[in-house]
């Protein structure tokens, strides 16, 4: 084992049953610039698929590698175990099913050393490419130093740990550890540190390739299908509100914005939550969360009338009654006549542009005509925001046939006439929603003329 003082940086990697993805990841670690001066701490979290043997072979070949083993206790506990082994001034984290860029870790280290930063936040690449978070708006304009995260409030939406480098003395000074036995441990760890850091460097380059597993088995793939996630993310947000309060009014507001935005998806899913979810036990804390978020913050993230209704019910304590209220399918008498155009209701997040949007039923198709834009005129998507909500919001309250249908759509955008594939869903309550991938729309208008949605089968009106 080399002298520990020669380590420039430590890399902590929790590993659980990743034998298929591990060889490519370990190859990316070995290809790091400055690899010989990197302490590689691999924690086998009770794997049963051959992961341990691959890790052991790697540490046998590389004496600056360290293999720690423990019974399966989850990624938070595995990272805490790895932190105990760190013998360097800076530490980074990675997941064993992703890939490291060769110059990423040394670039973060060089950035931190320029001004003794507590924390470095870098860019990363989604593989395959998909929408990024709100924090992405701070990248693309070069490196910078942030002395107050309040000046970059959306940076707190960068909750992952694997695009960051942490000063080890900073972690010890703050007593930072990962929570154990729950998900979203990245946010529990990194967001309070973003609030506590004296200096945060933004490194405007990709240091990491976040890979989505093709089999849909990753944690993020099942984000809102797992009943435990509803509770874990709720507990996270309640915790962050308390953290924000301790840091002062600006930090409290940032944490309210984080909670309002990140729990919105779970709130939307409560009517169709997994049957295993103990909803009566969850609701009091949902109410407590929304009672702690001010009205203007909630309004910022409302993109449909349904969002507003759910948030109002949650904040007033009436969410249980709202969820229990029957929502019968659209009656035959309420169904618009075939081929008859009707006005498409809009929500406050969007406005009509020239030709007001309309819709009609045409056999087994739902057809739209017209054009819309976001109120701020900045378009339906960008490099840093998901574009699923604005377009969905436009169609959220449209009257549609009863029954559940899914289909695909092509949306033509101006001025570049770009075609984007979208997904359509008609719910039992007669609600039409459209989900889109990220769009690059300038100056921000979306032309909906002559677009049709072929449904998978005849529409049933019964």
N, C-alpha and C positions, 0 to 999 in steps of 0.2 A: 504494500500500500504506500503510495507516495506521501510526502510531507503534506499535511492538510493546508499549510499556508500557501501552497502553490495554486490553489483553486481560485479562479477569478469569479466564478459564478456556479451556483448549484441548480440542478434541474430535477424536480420532484415529479414522478410519474406514477399515479395509481393504476393498477392493472387488474382486471377481472375478466377472465374468459374472453381474451382478445387474440387468441392464437392465430386466427386468420389474418387480422390486420397488423399484428405485431412486427413481422419481418420488415415490412415497408417502413413502419415508424422507426424501428431501431436503425435501419439503414440511413434514415434522415438525421438521426441523432449522431451517428458516426461520421456523417458528412458535414457536420457543423464546423464552421471556421472557429479555431480555438478549442476544438473538441478535447485535446489533451489537457487543457486547463479548466475543463468543466467537470464538476462532480455530478455524476449521474446517479440519482437515487431512485431505484425501481422498487415499488412496493407491490408484492403479489397479495391481493386481497382475497385469498382463499380460492384461487382458480382451480378448475377441474378438467380443463380441456387441452392441456399441454402448454399453457402460458408459462408456467413455472420453469419448465425445461428450457424454453427459449430465453427467458430472462437469465437463468443460470449460465447458459452458454455465452451470453453477451458479457456478463460480468467476469467470467473466466478469461475471456479474450482481452478485456479492458480493465486494468487494475484500478482505475479511478471510478469504476462503477461499483455500486453498492446495492445488494439485493436484500430487502427486508421482507419477511413473510408474516402474515397474520390470518386468523380466521376471517371469513367474509363479514365485514362490518360497514361497507359502503365507502364511497369516494372521500367523504369528509374525514372519516377516521384514518383512511389510508394516507391522505395528504398530511394529517397531523403526525402520523408515524414517520413520514418522510422528513418533516420539518425537524424532528429530533436529531436527524443525522446530518443536518446542514453544517458544513465547515467552510463557508464562504461569506463574503460581505453582501452578496445579492442572491436572490432566489427567484426562479421562474417555475411555472407549472405547465404540464402538457398532459393531454389524454392520449392513450396508447393506440387509438384508432384514427389519429390525425397525422399530419406531417409538419415538420419544422422546415422553414426556409434556411438554407445554409448560412446566410449572413445575418439572420434575424436576431439571434440571441446576442452575438457580439455587438450588433448595432444598438440594441437596447442598453447593453452594459456601457458602451462608449457614451451614449446619451446621458445615462445616470451620472457618470463620473464627471461630466463637464461642469455640473453645478451642484453636485451632492444631492441630487433629487431623491426624495423618499420613494417615488413611484414613477414608472414609465408606462405609458399607455401607447400601444402601437396599433397599426392597421392589421387586418387579416383578410383572408380570402375564403369565401364560402365555395365549397365544391360539392355538388354542382352550384353554379351561380344562382343566388336567390336574394330576396330583399334583405337589406341590412337594418340595423336599429337606428334610432334617432341620433345617437352619438356620432354617426358617420359624417354629419355635417361639419364637424371640426377638422376633417381630414381633406386633403387635396390642395391645401394652401401652404404647405411646408411645415417644418418642425417648429415647435414653440414651447415656451415654458408657461405653466399655469400656476400662479401663486395663490389664487383663490378659486376653488371650483364653482363658487357662486357666479363668477363671470362666464362660466361655461356650463350652465345648469343641466343641459342634456347629456353631459359626460357621465352622469350617474346611471344612464341607461346602458353603459358598457359594463355589465356585471360579470362577464366571464373573467377567469383568472389567466387563461392561457394566452392572452395578448398583452400581458403585463409583466413587468419586472419589479420586484419589491426589495427595498433595502432591508437587510436582516436586522440591523439595530432599530429601524423604524418598527418592524413587526414586534420586536421584544419590548420596545418602549410602550407600544399600544396594547400589548398582551393579546395580539390577534391569533385566533385559532378558528378552525372550521367547525361548524356544528356537526354532530354525528347522529346518524339514524334518520336523516331527513334529506330531501332533495333541495335544489336551489342553494346548495352550500356555497357556490361561487358568490352569489349576491350577498349572503350573510357575511362573507369574508371581505370582499373587495369594496363594496359600497361604503361601509363605515370608514375604510382606509382612505377612500377618495375624499371624504369629508375631513379627515384628520391630517392629511399630508400637508407639509409646509410648501413643498414644490412638487409639481407633477409635470413631467416632460411628455409632450405629444410627439411621437416619432412617426413621421408621415411616410411610412413604407410598410408593406405587408411582411410580417414575420412568421406567419402561421397559416396552414391550410386546414380549415375545419371541414372534415369530410362527413357527409351524411351517408349512413350505411344504406346500401341498396335494399336490404331486407326489411327496413322499417323498424329495426330492433333498438335503435338508439333512444335514449331517454327523451330527447326533444321530439321524436316522432310520436310519442304517446303522451305529450304534454297534458292534454285535457281529456284523455281517455282513461287515465288512471285516477281512481277516486281519491287516493292519498295525496295527489298533487293539489287538489282543491284546498285541503287543510294545510299542507306544507307552505304553499304560496301565501295563504292567508296569514299564517303565523309569521312568515318572513316580512310581510308588509306591516303588520302590527309592530313587529320589532323595529323596523326601520323608522316608523313614525316616532317611536320613543327615542331612537338614536338621533333623529333630526331635532327633536325638542331639546335634547341635551346640548346640541351644537348651536342652537339659536334660531331666530325666525327665518333667516334665508335658507338654512339647511332643512328646517321643518317643511317649508314650502316645497323644496326639491323632493323631499320624501313623499309628500302628499301627491305631487305630480307623478312620481314613480308608481305609487300604489294605485292611483286612479287609472293610469295607462295599462299597467301590467295585470291588474286583476279584472279589467274590463272583459277580457276573453272568457275568464272563468264565470263571471257574472252572466254573460250571454249564454253560457252552456248549462247553467243551473236547471232550466226547464227540461233539458235532455241529459241531465247528469247521469253517470253510471248508477245502476240500481244499488250497488254496494255502498254508495255514499250515504252516510248518516246525516241527512239534510237537517233534521230538527236540532242536532247537536252543533251543526255548522252555523246555522243562521244567526244566533246571537252575536257571534264574533264577526260575521259579515256586517251586521248592523253597526257594531262597534267600530269597524274599520271605516265605514262610510260616514258615520257620525264625526269621525276625526278628520275628514277631508272637507275643506271649505267649498262653498257652492261654485265660486268662479273657477276653481281648479277642475271640478267635475265637468263644468260646461266646456272647458277647453278640449276635452276628449270625447264629447258627444258627437257622434256622426250619424245618428238616426233617432227617430222618435222612440224606437224601442229601447235604445241605450238610455235615453232620458227617463223613460218610464221605470226601467229597472233600477237605475241609480236613485231616483226619487223614492221608490218603494224601499230600497235598502236603507237609505238615510233616515226615513221616517219610521222604520220598524215594521212596515207593512209588507215586506218581501214575501213572507210565508203566505199571506192571503193572496198576493199577486200571483205567486206560482201555482196556488191551488185553484185559481179561477179557471173555469172551463173555457177553452178556445175552440169552438166548433168549426169544422171546415166551412168554407164559403157555401152558402145555400144556392140552389139552382136559380132562385129569383135574383140573387145578387151578382150572378155571373154576367159579364158583359156579352152582348151579342157577338157572334162570330163576324170577324172582319170589320167591326165597328171601332174606330179610333176613339180612345179616351185619354184625358189628360193624365200625365204621370205625376203623382204628388212628389214634392221635393222636401228635403229636410233642411235645417238651417246651415248645414255645412256646404251646400252647393246652391248655385243659382242658374237659371236658364240663360242660354246664350243664343240670341237671334231666334231661331226656330224652337219654340218650347217643346220639351220632350213629351212624346205620347206613346201609347202602347195599344196593341190589339191582339186578339186571338185569331189565329188563322189555321184551322184544323189542328194539327199536332205541333204547331209552332207558336211562340210568343214573339211578336215583332215590335221593335222600338224605332221611333223616328225622332229626330231633334238633336239638340246639342246642349251640353251642360258644362259648367266649370266650377271649381272650388271658389269660395267667397274671396279668398286672398289672391286668386288669380295665378297661383304658383303651380298649377297642374295637379294631376292625380297621383304623382309618385316622384321619387327622386332617388338619389344614391343612398339616402339615409333614412327613408321612411318606407313602410310597407304600403302598397297601393291597393290592398284588398278592401280597406274600409270605405274610402270615398265613393268608389263605384258601387259597392254593396249598399251604401247608404242611399244613393240615388234611387235604387230599386227596392229598398227595404220595405216600403209600404205599398208597393204596387199590388192591385187586386189581380189574382191569378186563379187558375182552376184548382179545385180541391185535389188532394192526393199528393204524393211525393214523387218528383221527377228530377233527373239529373241529365245534363247535356253539356255540349261545348258551344262556344261562341267565338266569333272573330270580331274584334273591335278595331275600327279604323281610326287612327288619330291624325290630327292635323298639326303642323303643316307638312310633315314628312310622309304622311300616308303610311305609317308603320302599322302592320297588322299584329295584334296580340291575341293569343289564345286565352280564353277565359272559361270558367266553370260556372254553370247555372244550377240553381237548386230552387224548386218550388216546394214549400213546406205544407204540412197539413192545414195550417191556419191560413192558407192562401197568401203566403208571403213570398215574394220573388226576390232572390238575392243573386248577386253576381260577384265572383271573386276573380281578381286579375293578378298576374305576376307584375313585377316592377315595370313601370312604363317610364320612358324618357320623352315627355311631352312638352314641347315648347311652341308657342308661349303659354300653353296650358289648356287649350280647348280640346275636347274629345268629340268627334263627329260620330253620332250614333245612327246616321241615316242608312237605310236599306240593310241593316244588320238583322239577321234572324237566328233563332236558337232551335235547331232540330232536337227534339226530345226523343228519348230512347223508345218510346211506344206511344200509342194513342192516348190522348188526355182523357181521363175518366172524370165525369162531372157528377157522379153519384155520391 
